[in-house]
Amino acid sequence: MDTYSRPYWFFMSAVHASAPSAATETPVPGETVAPASKGEIKALTGLRGIAALYVVIFHVNGHYLFPSTFRPFIRHGYMAVDLFFILSGFVMAMTYAGMFSDGFSIKNFKQFLLLRLARIYPLFAFMTLLTAVLIGTVMTKVSTVPDLPKGLIYNFALIQAWGLSNSIVPPSWSISTEWTAYLLFPLSLWGALKVPRRWTVAGLVLSFAVLAMIAYGPQWIAKQPLAYRHGPLDIASSYAIGTSLRCLASFFIGLVAYRFREHIPSRASLALLGLTVILLCLKGSDLFLVGVFALLIMALSHDEGPVARWLHTPWVYWLGLVSYALYLIHDLVLRIVFRMLPGWGVHGVPAEVWVLVTLAVSIGLAGLSHYAFEKPSRRWFRRFLVGNYQAGSGSAPIKAS
């Protein structure tokens, strides 16, 4: 182990001995950290909330034509998912690296997967079932999923993005690809944190090469020509190998960012945020954005400075708390408002009003589902799945949000 790795593992042992992992656990697109507690990086929670809102506005763009001044920025909203992937890798390393600090363990790996299922699965399964029922009944004219019963099986198994089926809840393709990242997490963690730095840097270069390949490589990687995508990394088809590679490469970049986080000071966050906004207005800047996203997360991880303070503001922080629900719910709201209501005879309402209604309803339902369903079901699943496993294995409890 190199000189950098030794203090890292010493630090990680201290973190997991003193701070609850619930304070930092945010590893899926839209997933949030627990309410304010010791060790939480609130700036990253707020950042996740802004990213989730960006995704919603990006998808609204498919139903409403925004003014040309804002269009380049809004059309780059698909890059918020890459921000999710990088942030997930970063926080997963912070939260779970201690489970594998002594090497790979089948027992700990099973517990890790159960913790992740308890966190992400209840709301995902509920929204998948609800959307499938609506598609099979009142939404048949506006939404279709080929071979819906078979698709349900693959979706419930979280493997639809392995080239097996469309996602019934369209944004959940990223949840499926992150499940792949979870299955490979011990290996990715070893490559990012435990090997000498030169090999970690080599893995980082390889990750960017993979992103470049799926952005500009052969059409079969993305299943869609570049001319028909919003940008080079706008790849989300369940049948494209580039979809999973997009997640895995960005997730690994997030792991590496965690290893080198101390090299980017908090004072750099304002300049990095400005650079991010500029790049989001420029077409073809996707690969540069991935790198800047990683640097921005590293700077914000210190939870200090003007950008961090803004992300701490109550409404931004709250948006981060409900962002997982917002991510999963908004597409259904969009389809009802922009596709079903006109068919029900609702006409004459300005499109701008429907945009505001969509945002308000999506955020409101996200808050309601977060507190009424997501949090209670998460606790029940954790108690049922993880509790039973721990009782049978004798492993020590591990807290998870």
C-alpha positions as CSV (number, residue, x, y, z in Angstrom):
1,M,0.0,0.0,0.0
2,D,1.4,3.4,-0.9
3,T,2.0,6.3,1.5
4,Y,-1.3,7.9,0.5
5,S,-3.3,4.7,1.1
6,R,-2.1,4.1,4.7
7,P,-3.5,7.4,6.1
8,Y,-6.7,6.9,4.1
9,W,-7.5,3.6,5.7
10,F,-6.6,5.0,9.1
11,F,-8.9,7.9,8.5
12,M,-11.7,5.6,7.3
13,S,-11.5,3.5,10.4
14,A,-11.9,6.6,12.5
15,V,-14.8,7.8,10.5
16,H,-16.8,4.6,10.8
17,A,-16.0,4.4,14.5
18,S,-17.2,7.9,15.3
19,A,-19.8,9.1,12.8
20,P,-23.1,7.4,11.7
21,S,-23.1,6.3,8.1
22,A,-26.6,7.6,7.8
23,A,-25.2,11.1,7.8
24,T,-23.6,10.7,4.4
25,E,-25.3,7.9,2.6
26,T,-26.5,9.2,-0.8
27,P,-25.7,6.7,-3.5
28,V,-28.5,6.8,-6.1
29,P,-29.7,9.4,-8.5
30,G,-32.1,11.5,-6.4
31,E,-31.3,9.8,-3.2
32,T,-30.7,12.0,-0.2
33,V,-28.8,12.1,3.1
34,A,-30.5,11.9,6.4
35,P,-31.7,15.0,8.1
36,A,-29.0,17.1,9.7
37,S,-26.8,15.0,11.9
38,K,-23.2,14.7,12.9
39,G,-20.9,14.2,9.9
40,E,-23.4,15.1,7.2
41,I,-22.2,17.1,4.3
42,K,-25.3,19.3,3.8
43,A,-23.9,21.1,0.7
44,L,-23.9,17.8,-1.2
45,T,-27.6,17.2,-0.1
46,G,-28.5,20.6,-1.5
47,L,-26.5,19.9,-4.7
48,R,-28.5,16.8,-5.2
49,G,-31.7,18.7,-4.9
50,I,-30.7,21.2,-7.5
51,A,-29.6,18.4,-9.8
52,A,-33.0,16.6,-9.4
53,L,-34.9,19.9,-10.2
54,Y,-32.6,20.3,-13.3
55,V,-33.7,16.8,-14.5
56,V,-37.3,17.7,-14.1
57,I,-36.9,20.9,-16.1
58,F,-35.0,19.0,-18.8
59,H,-37.9,16.6,-19.1
60,V,-40.4,19.4,-19.2
61,N,-38.5,20.6,-22.2
62,G,-39.9,17.7,-24.1
63,H,-43.4,19.1,-23.7
64,Y,-42.8,22.8,-23.7
65,L,-40.5,25.0,-25.8
66,F,-38.5,27.3,-23.5
67,P,-37.3,30.7,-24.7
68,S,-34.2,30.4,-27.0
69,T,-32.0,32.2,-24.4
70,F,-32.4,29.4,-21.9
71,R,-32.7,26.5,-24.3
72,P,-29.0,25.5,-24.5
73,F,-28.7,25.3,-20.8
74,I,-32.0,23.4,-20.3
75,R,-31.1,20.9,-23.1
76,H,-28.0,20.0,-21.1
77,G,-30.1,18.7,-18.2
78,Y,-29.4,15.1,-18.9
79,M,-25.9,15.8,-17.5
80,A,-27.5,16.1,-14.0
81,V,-27.6,12.3,-14.1
82,D,-23.8,12.1,-14.5
83,L,-23.5,14.4,-11.6
84,F,-25.7,11.9,-9.6
85,F,-23.4,9.1,-10.6
86,I,-20.2,10.9,-9.6
87,L,-21.8,12.1,-6.3
88,S,-22.9,8.5,-5.7
89,G,-19.4,7.1,-6.1
90,F,-18.0,9.9,-3.8
91,V,-20.5,9.4,-1.0
92,M,-20.6,5.6,-1.3
93,A,-16.8,5.6,-0.7
94,M,-17.3,7.8,2.3
95,T,-20.1,5.7,3.7
96,Y,-19.1,2.1,2.9
97,A,-15.4,1.9,2.4
98,G,-14.9,0.8,6.0
99,M,-16.9,-2.4,5.4
100,F,-14.1,-3.5,3.0
101,S,-11.1,-2.0,4.6
102,D,-9.8,-5.4,5.5
103,G,-10.5,-6.9,2.1
104,F,-13.5,-8.5,0.5
105,S,-16.0,-10.4,2.7
106,I,-19.0,-12.3,1.4
107,K,-20.8,-11.5,4.7
108,N,-20.2,-7.7,4.4
109,F,-21.0,-7.7,0.7
110,K,-24.4,-9.3,1.4
111,Q,-25.0,-6.8,4.1
112,F,-24.0,-4.0,1.9
113,L,-26.5,-5.1,-0.9
114,L,-29.3,-5.5,1.7
115,L,-28.7,-2.0,3.0
116,R,-28.8,-0.6,-0.6
117,L,-32.0,-2.5,-1.3
118,A,-33.6,-1.3,1.9
119,R,-32.8,2.2,0.8
120,I,-33.7,2.4,-2.8
121,Y,-36.2,-0.4,-3.4
122,P,-39.5,0.4,-1.7
123,L,-40.3,3.7,-3.5
124,F,-38.9,2.4,-6.8
125,A,-41.1,-0.7,-6.6
126,F,-44.1,1.3,-5.7
127,M,-43.7,3.8,-8.5
128,T,-43.0,1.0,-11.0
129,L,-46.2,-0.9,-10.0
130,L,-48.3,2.3,-10.0
131,T,-47.0,3.3,-13.4
132,A,-47.6,-0.2,-14.8
133,V,-51.2,-0.2,-13.6
134,L,-51.9,3.2,-15.1
135,I,-50.2,2.2,-18.4
136,G,-52.4,-0.9,-18.5
137,T,-55.6,1.1,-17.8
138,V,-56.2,4.8,-18.2
139,M,-52.8,5.7,-19.9
140,T,-52.9,3.2,-22.8
141,K,-53.3,5.9,-25.4
142,V,-50.4,8.0,-24.2
143,S,-47.9,5.4,-22.9
144,T,-46.8,1.9,-23.9
145,V,-44.3,-0.6,-22.7
146,P,-43.8,-3.6,-25.0
147,D,-44.5,-6.9,-23.2
148,L,-45.5,-5.2,-20.0
149,P,-45.7,-8.4,-17.8
150,K,-42.2,-9.5,-18.8
151,G,-41.0,-5.9,-18.4
152,L,-42.3,-5.9,-14.8
153,I,-40.2,-8.9,-13.9
154,Y,-37.0,-7.3,-15.2
155,N,-37.8,-4.0,-13.6
156,F,-38.6,-5.4,-10.2
157,A,-35.3,-7.3,-10.4
158,L,-33.5,-3.9,-11.2
159,I,-31.9,-5.4,-14.3
160,Q,-34.0,-3.9,-17.0
161,A,-31.0,-1.7,-18.2
162,W,-29.0,-4.8,-18.9
163,G,-30.5,-4.9,-22.4
164,L,-33.6,-6.7,-21.2
165,S,-36.5,-4.2,-21.1
166,N,-37.5,-0.6,-21.1
167,S,-37.8,1.1,-17.7
168,I,-41.5,1.3,-16.8
169,V,-40.6,4.5,-14.9
170,P,-38.4,6.0,-17.5
171,P,-35.9,7.8,-15.2
172,S,-35.3,4.6,-13.3
173,W,-32.9,3.3,-16.0
174,S,-30.3,5.0,-13.8
175,I,-31.4,3.1,-10.7
176,S,-30.8,-0.1,-12.7
177,T,-27.4,0.9,-13.8
178,E,-26.5,1.9,-10.3
179,W,-27.5,-1.6,-9.1
180,T,-24.8,-2.8,-11.5
181,A,-22.4,-0.4,-9.8
182,Y,-23.4,-1.9,-6.4
183,L,-22.7,-5.4,-7.6
184,L,-19.2,-4.3,-8.7
185,F,-18.6,-1.9,-5.7
186,P,-15.9,-3.9,-3.8
187,L,-13.8,-4.2,-7.0
188,S,-14.3,-0.6,-8.0
189,L,-13.5,0.5,-4.4
190,W,-10.3,-1.5,-4.4
191,G,-9.2,0.0,-7.8
192,A,-10.0,3.6,-6.6
193,L,-8.8,3.6,-3.0
194,K,-6.6,0.7,-2.1
195,V,-4.1,0.4,-5.0
196,P,-1.1,2.8,-5.4
197,R,-2.0,6.2,-6.7
198,R,-0.5,5.6,-10.2
199,W,-2.9,2.7,-10.8
200,T,-5.9,4.8,-9.5
201,V,-4.9,7.6,-11.9
202,A,-4.7,5.0,-14.7
203,G,-8.2,3.9,-13.8
204,L,-9.3,7.5,-13.9
205,V,-7.9,8.0,-17.4
206,L,-9.6,4.7,-18.5
207,S,-12.9,5.9,-17.2
208,F,-12.7,9.1,-19.2
209,A,-11.7,7.0,-22.3
210,V,-14.8,4.9,-21.8
211,L,-16.9,8.0,-21.6
212,A,-15.3,9.3,-24.8
213,M,-15.9,6.0,-26.5
214,I,-19.6,5.9,-25.6
215,A,-20.0,9.6,-26.5
216,Y,-18.3,9.5,-29.9
217,G,-17.8,5.8,-30.7
218,P,-19.8,3.4,-32.9
219,Q,-23.5,3.8,-33.0
220,W,-24.1,0.3,-31.5
221,I,-22.7,1.5,-28.2
222,A,-25.4,4.2,-27.8
223,K,-28.1,2.7,-30.0
224,Q,-28.7,6.2,-31.3
225,P,-26.7,8.5,-33.6
226,L,-25.1,11.5,-32.1
227,A,-27.2,13.8,-34.3
228,Y,-30.4,12.5,-32.6
229,R,-29.1,13.0,-29.0
230,H,-29.2,16.2,-27.0
231,G,-25.5,15.8,-26.5
232,P,-22.6,13.2,-26.6
233,L,-23.4,11.6,-23.2
234,D,-27.2,11.6,-23.6
235,I,-27.4,7.8,-23.6
236,A,-30.2,6.2,-21.7
237,S,-31.5,3.2,-23.7
238,S,-31.8,0.0,-21.8
239,Y,-30.6,-1.8,-24.9
240,A,-27.4,0.2,-25.3
241,I,-24.2,-1.0,-23.6
242,G,-23.2,2.6,-23.3
243,T,-25.9,3.2,-20.8
244,S,-24.4,1.0,-18.1
245,L,-20.9,2.1,-19.0
246,R,-21.9,5.7,-18.6
247,C,-22.9,5.0,-15.0
248,L,-19.9,2.7,-14.1
249,A,-17.3,5.2,-15.5
250,S,-18.8,8.2,-13.7
251,F,-19.3,6.2,-10.5
252,F,-15.6,5.2,-10.5
253,I,-14.7,8.9,-11.1
254,G,-16.6,9.7,-8.0
255,L,-14.7,7.1,-6.0
256,V,-11.4,8.5,-7.2
257,A,-12.6,12.1,-6.3
258,Y,-13.2,10.9,-2.8
259,R,-9.6,9.6,-2.5
260,F,-8.1,12.9,-3.7
261,R,-10.8,15.2,-2.1
262,E,-8.3,17.1,0.1
263,H,-6.4,18.4,-3.0
264,I,-9.4,20.8,-4.0
265,P,-10.0,23.5,-1.4
266,S,-13.5,24.8,-0.6
267,R,-12.6,28.3,-1.9
268,A,-12.5,26.8,-5.4
269,S,-16.2,25.9,-5.3
270,L,-17.4,29.4,-6.5
271,A,-15.1,29.3,-9.6
272,L,-16.0,25.7,-10.3
273,L,-19.7,26.5,-10.1
274,G,-19.3,29.3,-12.5
275,L,-17.4,27.1,-14.9
276,T,-20.1,24.5,-14.6
277,V,-22.8,26.9,-15.6
278,I,-20.8,28.1,-18.6
279,L,-20.1,24.6,-19.8
280,L,-23.8,23.7,-19.4
281,C,-24.5,26.5,-21.9
282,L,-22.0,25.1,-24.5
283,K,-22.9,22.2,-26.8
284,G,-20.5,19.3,-26.8
285,S,-18.9,20.1,-23.4
286,D,-20.0,16.8,-21.7
287,L,-16.6,15.3,-21.0
288,F,-15.3,18.5,-19.6
289,L,-18.4,18.7,-17.4
290,V,-17.7,15.3,-15.9
291,G,-14.3,16.5,-14.8
292,V,-15.6,19.8,-13.4
293,F,-18.5,18.0,-11.6
294,A,-15.9,15.8,-9.8
295,L,-13.9,18.9,-8.8
296,L,-17.0,20.7,-7.6
297,I,-18.0,17.8,-5.4
298,M,-14.5,17.6,-4.0
299,A,-14.6,21.4,-3.1
300,L,-18.1,21.2,-1.7
301,S,-17.2,18.2,0.4
302,H,-15.5,20.5,2.9
303,D,-19.0,22.0,3.5
304,E,-17.6,25.5,3.7
305,G,-17.7,28.7,1.5
306,P,-20.4,30.8,-0.2
307,V,-21.7,28.0,-2.5
308,A,-22.0,25.6,0.4
309,R,-23.8,28.2,2.5
310,W,-26.3,28.7,-0.3
311,L,-26.8,25.0,-0.6
312,H,-27.5,24.9,3.2
313,T,-30.5,27.2,2.8
314,P,-33.7,25.5,4.1
315,W,-35.5,25.2,0.7
316,V,-32.5,23.9,-1.2
317,Y,-31.6,21.4,1.6
318,W,-35.2,20.2,1.8
319,L,-35.3,19.8,-2.0
320,G,-32.3,17.5,-1.5
321,L,-34.0,15.5,1.1
322,V,-37.0,14.7,-1.2
323,S,-35.0,14.5,-4.4
324,Y,-35.1,10.7,-4.8
325,A,-38.9,10.9,-4.7
326,L,-38.9,13.9,-7.1
327,Y,-36.7,12.0,-9.5
328,L,-39.0,9.0,-9.6
329,I,-42.4,10.8,-9.5
330,H,-42.0,13.7,-12.0
331,D,-42.2,11.7,-15.2
332,L,-45.7,10.4,-14.3
333,V,-46.9,13.9,-13.5
334,L,-45.5,15.2,-16.8
335,R,-47.4,12.5,-18.7
336,I,-50.7,13.2,-16.9
337,V,-50.5,17.0,-17.3
338,F,-49.2,17.3,-20.9
339,R,-50.6,14.1,-22.5
340,M,-53.8,13.1,-20.6
341,L,-55.4,16.4,-19.6
342,P,-55.8,17.6,-23.2
343,G,-57.5,14.3,-23.9
344,W,-59.9,14.9,-21.1
345,G,-61.0,18.2,-22.6
346,V,-58.8,20.6,-20.6
347,H,-57.9,23.2,-23.1
348,G,-57.1,27.0,-23.2
349,V,-54.7,27.0,-20.4
350,P,-51.4,28.7,-21.3
351,A,-48.4,26.3,-21.5
352,E,-46.4,28.3,-19.0
353,V,-49.1,27.7,-16.4
354,W,-48.9,23.9,-17.0
355,V,-45.1,24.1,-16.5
356,L,-45.6,25.8,-13.1
357,V,-48.3,23.3,-12.2
358,T,-46.1,20.4,-13.1
359,L,-43.2,21.7,-11.0
360,A,-45.5,22.4,-8.1
361,V,-47.3,19.1,-8.2
362,S,-44.1,17.1,-8.7
363,I,-42.4,18.8,-5.7
364,G,-45.5,18.5,-3.5
365,L,-46.0,14.8,-4.3
366,A,-42.3,14.2,-3.7
367,G,-42.5,15.7,-0.3
368,L,-45.6,13.8,0.6
369,S,-44.2,10.5,-0.6
370,H,-40.9,11.0,1.1
371,Y,-42.4,11.5,4.5
372,A,-45.5,9.3,4.2
373,F,-44.0,6.4,2.3
374,E,-40.3,6.5,1.5
375,K,-39.0,7.0,5.0
376,P,-41.4,4.6,6.8
377,S,-41.0,1.9,4.2
378,R,-37.2,2.3,4.2
379,R,-37.2,1.8,8.0
380,W,-39.4,-1.3,7.6
381,F,-37.3,-2.8,4.9
382,R,-34.1,-2.2,6.7
383,R,-35.5,-3.8,9.9
384,F,-36.9,-6.8,7.9
385,L,-34.0,-7.4,5.4
386,V,-30.9,-6.2,7.2
387,G,-32.2,-7.1,10.7
388,N,-32.9,-10.7,9.7
389,Y,-29.6,-11.0,8.0
390,Q,-27.7,-9.7,11.0
391,A,-29.6,-11.9,13.4
392,G,-28.6,-14.9,11.3
393,S,-25.0,-13.9,10.6
394,G,-24.1,-12.4,13.9
395,S,-22.6,-9.3,12.2
396,A,-22.6,-6.0,13.9
397,P,-25.4,-3.5,13.0
398,I,-24.5,-0.8,10.5
399,K,-26.6,2.3,10.3
400,A,-27.9,3.4,7.0
401,S,-30.2,6.2,5.9
